[in-house]
Every structure is written in structure tokens, then in C-alpha cells.
Amino acid sequence: MNELITKTKQMLHDGEVGVVIGYERKNGRTVATPLFARNPEEAERLIFDSTCHTNLAVYLTREDHANLGRPAIVAKDADMRAVIALVQEGQVEADGVVLLSVSCDEMGAANAPCRFNGAMSVAEAAKWLAKKYPDKKIAPDKMALVDKLEAMNERERWDFWQNEFSRCIRCYACRQVCPLCYCRQCIVEKNQPQWVMPGIHPAGATAWNITRAFHLAGRCIDCGECERVCPMDIPLTALNRKLASTVAEHFDYAPGFDPEAKPVMANFKHDDKQEFFK
């Protein structure tokens, strides 16, 4: 990753950015942790390998980091999609961030080859993604559980998810790690009115997980972080991917590819399918 370090040190030295949000490894840990490099010396600690899972776009909407200056963010493909989605939703200015594109042949695999693809603007990242993913579809292998659930009847699917949600401890790690969960006050923290039952309760766990999935409909960029950090191993991406496939089918839309496009739930086309009208 010498190229990544050289580039970020130069950007910080020239004042092109005020902070580089990337990864470092502390105290011999096996998993990388976020690094906020404010000067070239701190940028020397940057790494990127198959342990760098966290979608760093989550920090772009945090108020406590707003005073650090224009950020450059080390971003995998899904992370770049997250930034573009945030631009689409008016949470990030397109010219307010630099994307340091990185990729790894297999995340989580030891010694997997990784590379730095260069610094990109949001517009350049959109072109990169469009060329790499021309059909914008979720890979078939990622849809295996969704397909399995689709083959079940309604009762079987309900029982499956009730069993999964029964393990939810309401830690909200899925929310905290998601770059598209940026609400200043989450629905679970509202009590006037109270939409979701508080505490570790089956009804509240079901309401929380389904509500969050619907809030991400047409917005989830499939980084998979919610499922990775879930301490109870709930297959959260199956919910997100089902809704993503439904949005793609009915509206021919996938988030995080076109910074100029309006979010699907904030747009209307006369040729949209309208089977929900009865």
C-alpha cells in the first residue's frame, strides 16, 4: 500500500484535504481499526488489506468529525456506492470528499491480494462503478438465502424470521455501522409516539428489524456490514437484498451508482409499475 500512503501524504501536505479517513492496525490486533490522519506523519500508519472491513463512509455524516476539514476516504466499491448514495440524499456534497479507491480479491482471506486504484472524485467513482457493474445487479451467489426463503410458504418464512429475530439483543450495532443510518434521532429512541417497543422483547425485536429493513429499501448498497457486526449472527443482508431486488424489478433502480439520480423513494416515473393500486 505504498502508493496509497504516498498519495495521502501528498494530499495532506498540499492542503487538498484536511483529513484522511482510512485504516490502521493497533497493538497487534487481527482486524483493522479506523484512522483519522490529519498530517503526513499520521498517514504513515495507513494500511489496507483483507481485514479492513468497516465501511468508512459512516463517518462522513458524523457531526463530531465535521470540523476536521475536507475528507479523503479509503473506500472499497461498496463504500464508494455509500458515498454516492449520501450525495444522492443530500447528506454529502459531491465535491466535498475525495475517494481513495481500493480493492481486495477476497475480503477476510489471509494474504489476499489488495490494490490501490487511485484517488477519484465522486463523478469519477460513478464512472468506475458503472463500468465494473454494468447491470447493477446483486451477484447470484449472494441471493442464495433469499431464493431459499422465496421457495417457502408464508408461514415457514414467518417462522424462520421469528426464530432469527428472537436472538436479537437490540444492541443496534447494525444501525451504528450502516452509512445510510444517519438520522439524528432513530425511530427506536422516540417515545412520543412510541413506534417500537423498547427492551429485549420478541415483538420489539421483530418491529425493529423489519422497520430498519424498510427504511433501507432502495437505499442499501449491500456492503454487508450490518450482518458482519451482528453479535447474534442474524442474516440481515437477506432482508436487504430481498427489498433491493424488489426495487430493481419494479423501478429499475439501484442506489449508489449515479450521483445525479434522485433516490427511488423521492422520485416518480409515469412508467413505474403500479400493482399496489387496487
C-alpha positions as CSV (number, residue, x, y, z in Angstrom):
1,M,0.0,0.0,0.0
2,N,3.0,2.3,-0.5
3,E,1.1,4.1,-3.3
4,L,-1.8,4.8,-1.0
5,I,0.4,6.2,1.7
6,T,2.4,8.4,-0.8
7,K,-0.8,9.8,-2.3
8,T,-2.4,10.6,1.0
9,K,0.8,12.2,2.4
10,Q,0.9,14.5,-0.6
11,M,-2.8,15.4,-0.4
12,L,-2.4,16.3,3.3
13,H,0.9,18.2,2.7
14,D,-0.7,20.3,-0.1
15,G,-3.8,21.0,1.9
16,E,-6.0,19.3,-0.7
17,V,-7.8,17.5,2.2
18,G,-7.9,18.1,5.9
19,V,-8.2,14.5,7.0
20,V,-7.7,11.1,5.5
21,I,-10.1,8.5,6.9
22,G,-8.5,5.1,6.5
23,Y,-7.4,2.0,8.4
24,E,-4.6,1.2,10.7
25,R,-3.6,-1.8,12.9
26,K,-3.1,-1.2,16.6
27,N,-1.5,-3.4,19.3
28,G,-1.2,-6.5,17.0
29,R,-5.0,-6.7,16.5
30,T,-6.1,-9.0,13.7
31,V,-8.8,-6.6,12.5
32,A,-8.0,-3.1,11.3
33,T,-9.4,-0.1,13.0
34,P,-10.3,3.4,11.6
35,L,-7.6,6.0,11.4
36,F,-8.1,9.8,11.1
37,A,-4.8,11.1,9.6
38,R,-4.5,14.9,10.0
39,N,-0.9,15.2,8.7
40,P,1.6,13.3,6.6
41,E,3.2,11.7,9.6
42,E,0.0,10.1,10.7
43,A,-0.7,8.9,7.2
44,E,2.4,6.7,7.5
45,R,0.2,4.4,9.7
46,L,-2.3,3.7,6.9
47,I,-2.9,0.1,5.8
48,F,-5.3,-1.7,3.5
49,D,-5.7,-5.5,3.5
50,S,-8.4,-8.1,3.7
51,T,-9.1,-7.3,7.3
52,C,-10.3,-3.7,6.5
53,H,-14.0,-4.4,6.6
54,T,-15.5,-1.2,8.1
55,N,-17.4,1.0,5.6
56,L,-15.8,4.3,6.5
57,A,-18.5,6.3,4.7
58,V,-20.3,6.0,8.1
59,Y,-18.1,8.8,9.4
60,L,-19.0,11.4,6.7
61,T,-22.3,12.3,8.4
62,R,-21.0,12.4,12.0
63,E,-21.2,15.9,13.4
64,D,-18.2,15.3,15.6
65,H,-16.0,14.9,12.6
66,A,-17.4,17.9,10.6
67,N,-14.7,20.3,11.8
68,L,-11.8,18.2,10.5
69,G,-11.8,19.7,7.0
70,R,-12.4,18.2,3.6
71,P,-12.1,14.4,3.9
72,A,-10.5,11.8,1.7
73,I,-11.8,8.4,2.5
74,V,-10.3,5.0,1.8
75,A,-13.2,3.2,0.0
76,K,-13.9,-0.2,-1.4
77,D,-16.5,-0.5,-4.2
78,A,-19.5,-0.8,-1.8
79,D,-18.1,2.1,0.3
80,M,-17.9,4.3,-2.8
81,R,-21.5,3.4,-3.5
82,A,-22.4,4.5,0.0
83,V,-20.8,7.9,-0.6
84,I,-22.6,8.3,-3.8
85,A,-25.9,7.4,-2.1
86,L,-25.2,10.0,0.6
87,V,-24.7,12.6,-2.2
88,Q,-28.0,11.5,-3.8
89,E,-29.7,12.1,-0.5
90,G,-28.1,15.5,0.1
91,Q,-26.0,14.4,3.1
92,V,-22.6,14.9,1.4
93,E,-21.5,17.4,-1.2
94,A,-20.1,15.8,-4.3
95,D,-17.1,18.0,-4.3
96,G,-16.7,17.8,-0.6
97,V,-14.9,14.4,-0.5
98,V,-12.1,12.5,-2.3
99,L,-12.5,8.8,-2.7
100,L,-9.3,6.7,-2.4
101,S,-10.4,3.6,-4.3
102,V,-9.1,0.3,-3.0
103,S,-10.0,-3.3,-3.7
104,C,-9.2,-6.8,-2.4
105,D,-9.6,-10.1,-4.2
106,E,-11.3,-11.7,-1.2
107,M,-12.1,-9.8,2.0
108,G,-11.3,-11.8,5.1
109,A,-9.0,-14.2,3.3
110,A,-5.4,-14.3,4.6
111,N,-2.9,-12.7,2.3
112,A,-5.5,-11.9,-0.3
113,P,-4.0,-9.5,-3.0
114,C,-5.2,-5.9,-2.5
115,R,-4.6,-2.8,-4.5
116,F,-4.9,1.0,-4.6
117,N,-6.8,2.1,-7.7
118,G,-6.2,5.8,-7.3
119,A,-7.9,9.0,-6.0
120,M,-11.2,9.7,-7.5
121,S,-13.9,12.4,-7.4
122,V,-17.5,11.2,-6.8
123,A,-18.2,11.6,-10.6
124,E,-15.1,9.5,-11.5
125,A,-16.1,6.9,-8.9
126,A,-19.6,6.7,-10.5
127,K,-18.0,6.0,-13.9
128,W,-15.7,3.4,-12.4
129,L,-18.6,1.6,-10.8
130,A,-20.8,1.8,-13.9
131,K,-18.1,0.2,-16.0
132,K,-17.4,-2.5,-13.4
133,Y,-21.1,-3.3,-12.7
134,P,-23.0,-2.6,-15.9
135,D,-26.1,-4.5,-14.9
136,K,-26.1,-3.2,-11.2
137,K,-27.4,-6.5,-10.0
138,I,-26.6,-8.4,-6.8
139,A,-24.4,-11.4,-7.6
140,P,-26.5,-14.6,-7.8
141,D,-24.4,-16.3,-5.1
142,K,-25.4,-13.6,-2.7
143,M,-29.1,-14.3,-3.3
144,A,-28.9,-18.0,-2.2
145,L,-30.7,-17.5,1.1
146,V,-33.2,-15.1,-0.4
147,D,-34.1,-17.7,-3.1
148,K,-34.4,-20.4,-0.3
149,L,-36.8,-18.2,1.6
150,E,-38.8,-17.4,-1.5
151,A,-39.4,-21.1,-2.0
152,M,-41.1,-21.3,1.4
153,N,-44.7,-20.6,2.1
154,E,-45.7,-17.6,4.2
155,R,-45.9,-19.5,7.5
156,E,-42.5,-21.0,7.0
157,R,-40.9,-17.7,6.2
158,W,-42.5,-16.1,9.2
159,D,-41.3,-18.9,11.5
160,F,-37.8,-18.5,10.1
161,W,-37.6,-14.8,10.8
162,Q,-39.2,-15.1,14.2
163,N,-36.6,-17.6,15.1
164,E,-33.8,-15.3,13.8
165,F,-35.2,-12.2,15.5
166,S,-35.7,-14.0,18.8
167,R,-31.9,-13.8,19.2
168,C,-31.8,-10.0,18.7
169,I,-30.4,-8.3,21.8
170,R,-31.2,-4.8,20.5
171,C,-27.6,-3.6,20.6
172,Y,-28.1,-1.6,17.4
173,A,-24.7,-2.5,16.1
174,C,-26.3,-2.9,12.7
175,R,-27.5,0.7,12.9
176,Q,-24.3,2.1,14.1
177,V,-22.2,0.6,11.4
178,C,-24.5,1.5,8.5
179,P,-23.5,4.6,6.5
180,L,-27.2,5.1,5.5
181,C,-28.4,5.2,9.1
182,Y,-27.7,8.8,9.7
183,C,-30.9,10.0,11.4
184,R,-30.1,12.4,14.3
185,Q,-32.8,10.5,16.3
186,C,-33.6,7.0,15.4
187,I,-37.2,5.7,15.5
188,V,-36.4,3.4,18.4
189,E,-35.5,6.4,20.5
190,K,-38.8,8.2,20.0
191,N,-41.4,7.8,22.7
192,Q,-44.0,10.4,21.6
193,P,-45.4,8.4,19.9
194,Q,-43.5,5.2,20.6
195,W,-43.2,3.3,17.4
196,V,-41.1,0.4,18.5
197,M,-41.4,-1.4,21.9
198,P,-38.3,-0.9,23.9
199,G,-36.3,-3.6,25.7
200,I,-35.4,-7.1,24.6
201,H,-38.8,-8.4,23.7
202,P,-39.8,-10.6,20.7
203,A,-42.4,-8.1,19.3
204,G,-39.9,-5.2,19.7
205,A,-37.1,-7.1,18.0
206,T,-39.3,-8.0,15.1
207,A,-40.6,-4.5,14.7
208,W,-37.1,-3.0,14.9
209,N,-35.5,-5.3,12.3
210,I,-38.4,-5.1,9.8
211,T,-38.7,-1.3,10.3
212,R,-34.9,-0.8,9.7
213,A,-35.1,-3.0,6.6
214,F,-37.9,-1.0,5.1
215,H,-36.0,2.3,5.9
216,L,-33.2,0.9,3.8
217,A,-35.4,-0.1,0.8
218,G,-33.9,1.5,-2.3
219,R,-31.0,2.8,-0.2
220,C,-28.9,-0.2,0.9
221,I,-25.7,-0.5,-1.0
222,D,-25.0,-4.1,0.1
223,C,-21.8,-3.6,2.0
224,G,-22.8,-6.4,4.4
225,E,-21.5,-4.6,7.4
226,C,-24.8,-4.9,9.4
227,E,-24.6,-8.7,9.2
228,R,-20.9,-8.9,9.8
229,V,-21.1,-7.0,13.1
230,C,-24.3,-8.6,14.4
231,P,-23.2,-10.5,17.6
232,M,-26.1,-12.9,17.2
233,D,-25.4,-13.8,13.5
234,I,-28.8,-12.8,12.2
235,P,-28.8,-12.9,8.4
236,L,-29.7,-9.2,7.9
237,T,-28.5,-9.0,4.4
238,A,-31.2,-11.4,3.2
239,L,-33.8,-8.8,4.2
240,N,-31.9,-6.0,2.5
241,R,-31.2,-8.0,-0.7
242,K,-34.9,-9.1,-1.0
243,L,-36.0,-5.5,-0.9
244,A,-33.2,-4.4,-3.2
245,S,-34.3,-7.0,-5.8
246,T,-37.9,-5.8,-5.5
247,V,-36.9,-2.2,-6.0
248,A,-34.8,-3.2,-9.0
249,E,-37.6,-5.2,-10.5
250,H,-40.3,-2.6,-10.1
251,F,-38.3,0.6,-10.6
252,D,-35.1,-0.5,-12.4
253,Y,-33.0,1.3,-9.8
254,A,-30.0,0.6,-7.6
255,P,-28.6,3.2,-5.2
256,G,-25.1,4.5,-5.2
257,F,-24.3,4.4,-8.9
258,D,-25.4,7.8,-10.2
259,P,-24.9,10.9,-8.0
260,E,-27.3,12.9,-10.2
261,A,-30.2,10.4,-9.8
262,K,-32.9,11.1,-7.4
263,P,-33.5,8.4,-4.7
264,V,-36.1,6.0,-5.8
265,M,-38.5,6.8,-3.0
266,A,-38.2,10.5,-3.8
267,N,-39.0,10.1,-7.5
268,F,-41.8,9.1,-9.8
269,K,-42.0,8.0,-13.4
270,H,-45.1,7.6,-15.4
271,D,-44.0,4.1,-16.5
272,D,-43.4,2.9,-12.9
273,K,-45.3,-0.4,-12.2
274,Q,-48.3,0.4,-10.0
275,E,-49.6,-3.0,-8.9
276,F,-50.1,-1.7,-5.4
277,F,-53.1,0.3,-6.6
278,K,-56.3,-1.6,-6.0
